Amino acid sequence: MNKRIVCICMSVLLCLTVICMDTGTDVHAGYYEDNDKYIKQRVADRMKEMSWEEKIAQMILVKAPAKNAANIQKQYQFGGYVLFGEDFENSTPEKLRNRIYGIQKASKIPMLIAVDEEGGAVVRASRYRQFRSTPYASPRTVFSAGGWNGIVKDTKDKAKFLKKLGINTNLAPVADVAYDSSNFIYNRSFSTNAADTSRYINLVVNNMKQEDMISSLKHFPGYGNNGDTHTNLIHDYRSYSSFKNRDLKPFQAGIRSGCDMIMVSHNIVHCFDSKNPASISPKVNKYIRNTMGFKGVIVTDSLSMAGVRSFTGSEGESAVRAVQAGDDLLCTEHYKETYQALLRAYKTKRISKKRINASVKRILMMKYRRGMNGRFAVRHR
């Protein structure tokens, strides 16, 4: 009888090992997912091996270079790459998987391979038929057709679809609550109702976690009825009570559900900070940490957007200001400018070692919790 039990246990362990090899996760990462002591020790050990240049690079999420992406990663060791439509348009699933494998192989620490696959107005991969027969529908359309069960099914399907391509991060879901159909963010938002949006966020975040897909709520503290910061510097004069009673609720729901990241917008939201865009505001950062209790990764919207670049004067300065404010991960199109600006700020002590270490720790903790360990790149071959 004892021999039989031993055999069964060995078989189960073998099955778990095979599954983890197929999915690119470490069997220990899954087992210790909630064991912060174990994860923190692994992260601490890894950080001791990193140079300050590598730590700074880990804080940068770069628009994937069209050429030599693997060689560039080998040189810099960035925290991640973001894929856009052009990365899928003239590619195939096999070609993309091989490209991502090459990029991950060049990484000492597994990279975030990210995409904006929201559904509806913003889809990067599924818009091309060689990747999916039909683009993912907007969350509003999915709900209209299938209710909350439809949202769950869509979230899981989307996560599996992306993971098969080697993509481990979806810069979604959208937590903004639009006011009406005339608003810039309306077509990307789930609802004009904060309670419904909160329930949507809860379901999406929980189901992304189940699939080990990194999530990012956006765009804090909520676009509402404001304009587009891709092209303009936007001032938001709404009252704090309007945010508390409406816009912040979906973000709080996502935090309670254990979201991995919160993306901060470039709007100047006067009730939080009348002087700085949210993405470079120490006050907004402290509000997310202290008032809302978020312990995960705070990521900026793209620092290439006019809404912040026109305010600071350059993408590099925006990056420095964002780190000074307390943000962890910086989205950028111009990696050389951003990296050099941060490196100079570190050397001139505009950015402290303590500030850098705090962000890198949060980034690595997130990666380890999602099973992104040292063998991730090889197992996704």
C-alpha positions in Angstrom: 0.0 0.0 0.0 2.8 2.4 0.9 4.6 1.7 -2.3 1.4 2.5 -4.2 1.1 5.9 -2.5 4.7 6.7 -3.3 4.2 5.8 -6.9 1.1 8.0 -7.1 2.9 10.9 -5.5 5.9 10.6 -7.9 3.5 10.5 -10.9 1.7 13.7 -9.8 5.1 15.4 -9.3 6.2 14.3 -12.8 3.0 15.6 -14.3 3.4 19.0 -12.6 7.0 19.2 -13.9 5.9 18.5 -17.4 3.1 21.0 -17.3 5.5 23.7 -16.0 8.0 23.0 -18.7 5.3 23.4 -21.3 4.0 26.6 -19.9 7.3 28.2 -19.0 6.7 28.3 -15.3 8.9 27.0 -12.5 7.1 24.4 -10.4 8.4 26.2 -7.3 7.0 29.5 -8.5 3.5 28.1 -8.6 3.9 26.3 -5.3 5.3 29.4 -3.5 3.2 32.0 -5.3 1.8 33.4 -2.1 4.9 32.7 0.0 6.4 36.2 0.0 9.3 35.1 2.2 10.5 32.7 -0.5 9.9 35.1 -3.4 11.6 38.1 -1.6 14.7 36.0 -0.9 14.9 35.0 -4.6 14.5 38.6 -5.6 17.0 39.8 -3.1 19.6 37.3 -4.3 19.0 38.3 -7.9 19.3 42.0 -7.2 22.7 41.5 -5.6 23.9 40.2 -8.9 22.6 43.2 -10.9 24.7 46.2 -11.8 23.1 49.7 -11.4 23.0 50.0 -15.2 20.9 46.7 -15.3 18.6 47.9 -12.5 17.9 51.2 -14.3 17.2 49.2 -17.6 14.9 46.9 -15.7 12.7 50.0 -15.1 12.1 50.7 -18.8 9.4 49.2 -20.9 10.4 49.8 -24.5 8.5 49.9 -27.8 10.0 46.8 -29.4 12.7 47.8 -31.9 11.8 46.8 -35.4 15.4 45.5 -36.0 18.0 43.9 -33.8 15.6 43.7 -30.8 17.5 40.7 -29.4 20.9 42.3 -29.7 19.6 45.6 -28.2 18.2 43.6 -25.3 21.5 41.8 -24.8 23.3 45.1 -24.5 20.8 46.9 -22.2 18.7 44.3 -20.4 15.4 46.2 -20.4 12.5 45.2 -18.2 10.3 44.6 -21.2 9.2 45.3 -24.8 5.8 46.4 -26.0 4.5 45.0 -29.3 2.4 47.1 -31.6 0.4 46.5 -34.8 3.5 46.6 -37.0 5.0 43.7 -35.0 2.1 41.5 -36.1 1.1 42.8 -39.5 3.8 41.2 -41.6 4.5 38.3 -39.3 3.0 34.9 -38.4 2.4 33.1 -35.1 5.5 31.0 -35.7 7.7 33.9 -36.7 6.6 35.9 -33.7 7.2 33.1 -31.3 10.7 32.6 -32.7 11.3 36.3 -32.4 10.2 36.5 -28.8 12.2 33.4 -28.0 15.3 35.1 -29.4 14.6 38.2 -27.3 14.0 36.2 -24.1 17.2 34.2 -24.7 19.2 37.5 -24.7 17.7 38.4 -21.3 19.4 37.7 -18.0 16.0 38.3 -16.4 12.9 37.3 -18.3 11.3 40.2 -20.0 7.8 41.5 -20.0 6.5 41.0 -23.5 3.5 43.4 -23.5 0.7 44.3 -25.8 -2.5 46.5 -25.7 -5.1 43.8 -26.5 -8.1 45.5 -25.0 -10.7 44.3 -27.5 -12.7 46.6 -29.8 -11.0 49.9 -30.6 -7.6 48.7 -29.4 -6.3 45.4 -30.7 -2.8 44.7 -31.8 -2.6 41.0 -32.6 -6.1 39.8 -33.2 -6.8 42.4 -35.9 -4.7 40.3 -38.3 -6.2 37.2 -39.7 -3.0 35.1 -39.6 -3.2 35.4 -35.8 -7.0 35.2 -35.3 -10.0 34.8 -37.6 -11.8 37.8 -36.0 -10.5 40.6 -33.8 -11.5 40.5 -30.1 -14.7 42.5 -29.6 -14.9 45.4 -27.1 -15.8 44.4 -23.5 -19.1 46.3 -24.0 -20.0 44.1 -27.0 -18.9 40.9 -25.3 -21.1 41.7 -22.3 -24.0 42.6 -24.5 -23.8 39.2 -26.2 -22.9 37.0 -23.3 -23.2 38.8 -20.0 -20.7 38.3 -17.2 -20.0 34.7 -18.3 -19.1 36.1 -21.6 -16.5 38.5 -20.0 -14.9 35.6 -18.1 -14.7 33.4 -21.3 -13.3 36.3 -23.3 -10.7 37.1 -20.7 -9.5 33.5 -20.4 -9.5 33.0 -24.2 -7.5 36.2 -24.7 -4.9 35.3 -22.1 -4.4 31.8 -23.7 -4.2 33.3 -27.1 -1.5 35.8 -26.1 0.5 33.2 -24.0 0.7 30.9 -27.0 2.5 33.7 -28.8 4.9 34.2 -25.9 3.2 37.4 -24.7 3.0 37.5 -20.9 1.6 41.0 -20.3 -1.6 42.6 -21.5 -1.8 46.3 -20.8 -5.5 46.0 -19.8 -8.2 46.2 -18.6 -9.4 49.7 -19.0 -10.8 51.0 -15.7 -11.9 54.4 -17.0 -15.6 55.3 -16.5 -16.7 57.5 -19.4 -19.6 60.0 -19.0 -21.2 59.6 -22.4 -20.6 58.5 -26.0 -18.9 61.8 -26.9 -16.0 61.2 -24.6 -12.5 60.2 -25.9 -12.3 57.1 -23.8 -15.9 55.9 -24.3 -15.2 53.3 -27.0 -12.5 51.8 -24.8 -14.4 51.8 -21.6 -16.7 49.1 -20.3 -19.5 51.3 -19.0 -20.6 54.7 -17.9 -21.6 53.1 -14.6 -18.9 52.8 -11.9 -20.4 49.8 -10.2 -20.7 47.8 -13.4 -17.1 48.8 -14.4 -15.9 47.7 -11.0 -17.5 44.3 -11.3 -15.9 44.0 -14.8 -12.5 44.9 -13.5 -12.8 42.4 -10.7 -13.7 39.5 -13.1 -11.0 40.4 -15.6 -8.2 40.8 -13.1 -9.0 37.5 -11.3 -9.2 35.5 -14.5 -6.0 37.0 -15.9 -4.3 36.0 -12.6 -5.6 32.4 -13.1 -3.9 32.4 -16.5 -0.7 33.9 -15.2 -1.2 36.9 -17.5 0.1 40.2 -16.1 -2.6 42.9 -15.9 -2.5 46.7 -15.9 -5.4 48.9 -14.9 -5.5 52.1 -16.8 -5.6 55.1 -16.9 -5.4 56.3 -13.3 -7.1 58.3 -11.9 -9.6 58.0 -14.8 -10.1 59.8 -18.0 -13.8 60.4 -17.5 -14.9 63.1 -19.9 -11.4 64.4 -20.7 -9.6 64.7 -24.0 -6.7 62.7 -25.5 -3.2 63.2 -24.0 -1.6 61.5 -27.0 -1.8 64.9 -28.7 -2.6 67.5 -26.0 -1.8 68.5 -22.5 -5.1 68.0 -20.6 -6.2 69.8 -17.5 -8.9 68.0 -15.4 -10.9 70.3 -13.1 -13.3 67.8 -11.7 -13.9 67.7 -7.9 -12.3 65.1 -5.7 -15.7 63.9 -4.7 -16.5 63.0 -8.3 -13.4 60.8 -8.5 -14.1 59.2 -5.1 -17.7 58.4 -6.0 -17.1 57.4 -9.5 -13.6 57.1 -11.2 -11.6 55.5 -8.4 -14.0 52.7 -7.7 -12.9 50.4 -10.5 -9.3 51.0 -9.6 -10.0 50.1 -6.0 -11.8 46.9 -7.2 -8.8 46.0 -9.2 -6.4 46.5 -6.3 -8.6 44.3 -4.1 -8.5 41.6 -6.8 -4.7 41.7 -6.8 -3.9 43.5 -10.1 -0.3 43.5 -11.1 0.1 47.1 -12.4 -1.6 50.4 -12.5 -0.9 52.7 -15.4 -1.0 56.4 -14.7 -2.2 58.9 -17.2 -0.7 62.3 -18.2 -3.7 64.4 -17.3 -3.1 67.2 -14.9 -5.8 66.4 -12.3 -6.1 69.5 -10.2 -7.8 68.0 -7.2 -4.8 65.7 -6.8 -1.9 67.9 -8.1 -2.5 71.2 -9.9 1.1 71.5 -11.0 2.1 68.2 -12.5 0.7 65.5 -14.9 -0.4 62.5 -12.9 2.4 60.4 -14.4 5.1 62.5 -12.8 3.2 63.6 -9.7 4.6 62.6 -6.3 1.1 63.4 -4.8 -0.7 61.0 -7.2 1.9 58.3 -6.5 1.5 58.7 -2.8 -2.3 58.6 -3.1 -2.1 55.3 -5.0 0.3 53.8 -2.4 -1.0 55.3 0.9 -4.7 55.9 0.4 -5.5 53.1 -2.0 -3.1 50.7 -0.6 -1.5 49.5 -3.8 1.8 47.6 -3.4 2.3 46.5 -7.0 4.0 48.1 -10.0 3.1 51.7 -11.1 3.7 52.1 -14.8 3.5 55.3 -16.8 1.5 55.7 -20.0 3.9 56.3 -22.9 6.3 59.1 -22.2 6.4 59.8 -25.9 2.9 61.2 -25.7 2.6 65.0 -26.2 0.6 65.3 -23.0 3.7 64.9 -20.8 6.6 65.6 -23.3 5.3 69.1 -23.9 5.2 69.7 -20.2 8.8 68.5 -19.3 10.5 69.4 -22.6 11.9 65.9 -23.3 11.2 62.2 -23.0 14.3 61.8 -20.9 13.3 64.5 -18.4 9.8 63.0 -18.2 11.4 59.6 -17.2 13.5 61.2 -14.5 10.6 63.1 -13.1 8.4 59.9 -13.1 11.0 58.0 -11.1 11.4 60.9 -8.7 7.7 60.8 -8.2 7.8 57.1 -7.3 6.8 55.4 -10.5 8.4 52.0 -11.2 8.1 51.2 -14.9 8.5 53.7 -17.7 6.9 53.2 -21.1 9.0 54.8 -23.9 9.6 54.7 -27.6 13.1 56.2 -27.4 15.1 53.9 -25.2 18.5 55.5 -25.7 17.3 58.9 -24.5 15.3 57.5 -21.6 18.1 55.2 -20.5 20.8 57.8 -20.7 18.7 60.4 -18.8 18.1 57.9 -16.0 21.7 56.9 -15.8 22.8 60.6 -15.6 20.2 61.2 -12.9 21.5 58.3 -10.9 25.2 59.4 -11.3 24.3 63.0 -10.3 22.1 61.8 -7.4 18.9 63.2 -8.8 17.6 59.6 -8.3 18.8 57.7 -5.3 19.8 54.1 -5.0 17.0 53.5 -2.6 14.5 54.8 -5.1 15.8 52.5 -7.9 16.0 49.5 -5.6 12.4 49.9 -4.5 11.1 49.9 -8.0 13.3 47.0 -9.2 12.2 44.9 -6.3 8.5 45.5 -7.1 9.1 44.6 -10.8 11.0 41.4 -10.0 8.4 40.4 -7.4 5.7 40.7 -10.0 7.7 38.7 -12.5 8.5 35.9 -10.0 4.8 35.7 -8.9 3.8 35.1 -12.5 6.3 32.3 -12.9 8.9 34.3 -14.8 12.1 32.7 -13.5 15.6 32.2 -15.1 14.5 29.3 -17.4 11.4 31.1 -18.8 12.9 32.0 -22.2 14.2 28.5 -22.9 10.9 26.8 -22.0 8.9 29.0 -24.3 10.8 27.7 -27.3 
